[in-house]
């Protein structure tokens, strides 16, 4: 948890190319991943990416960089606090 707090001062960049390739910096943790939804904890909040045939081609949490490819339909930020109980329920439903 201490490591996540130390990255707060870093900046975050998001580059979307043709709605097919998404490069994100400032990623601290991958919360959930499937071909339709990816949930990432970033230095700016929880980022939910929705689409079709999503694939993480590059994942380097040491540098905080993630590259997602596929048909990207939506990106949405939420606070970590609001994700707390919802995230557990979501993951609980996924692993039933």
N, C-alpha and C positions, 0 to 999 in steps of 0.2 A: 504494500500500500504506500510505503514511503516513496518508492520509485515513481509511482503515478503522480504524486504531489510535486515532485521535483521538476516535472516536465510542463507545469502550468505556465511558465514564463516563455515557452517556445511558441512560435507561430504555427498556424495551420494553413495549408494550401489544398485546394480541391480543383483539379483540372478534369473537365469532362470533354471528351473528343467524340463528336458525332453520335452522342447518346449510346456509344458502344464500349468506350474505354474510360474508366474513372481512376485517376491517380489521387491518392489522399496521403497527406503527411500529418503528423501529430496524433497518430493512432496509438493508444495505450493497451487495448485489449480487444479481442474478438469475442463477443458475447454469444452470438449465434450465427449460423451460416447454413443456408441451403440454396437450391437453385432459383428460388423466388424472393428470398429476403436475407439480407445481411445486416446484423446489428453490431456496431463498433462503438467502443468507448474511446472518445477522443479528448484532447485537451480542452475542447470547446463544448463538450457535452456528448450525449449519446446520439449517434448518427445511424438512422435506419435507411437502408437502401432497398428499394423494391424494384422488381423487374422480372425478366424471364431468362432462363439459361445463364444465370449469374455464375461466374467462376473467379476465384481469387488466384490470379496468375503469379503474383508476387506478394509475399507476406514477410516483412522484416520488422518485428516489433522492437528490436534493439534500436533501429533507426526511426521507428514509428511510421514506416511507409507501407502502403497497401495499394495494389493495382487490381481493379475489378474489371472483368470483361463480360459482355453479354448485352442484352436489351434492357437498358436502364430507363425505368418509367418514373421513379420518384425518389427524392432524398428529403429526409426530415430530421431536424434536431429536436431533442428533448433533454430535460435536465436529468442528471443521475438520480436525484431524489425522487422524481416522479416515476422513474423506471423501477425503483426498488422492488416493490411487491408485485408489480406487473411482470417484471423480468423473471421472477421465480415461477410465477404461474405459467408463463409462456414456455419456459424450459421444462417445467413439470409436465405440461401437456405434450410437448414434443417427445419426451422419453417414456410415455406410458406404453 
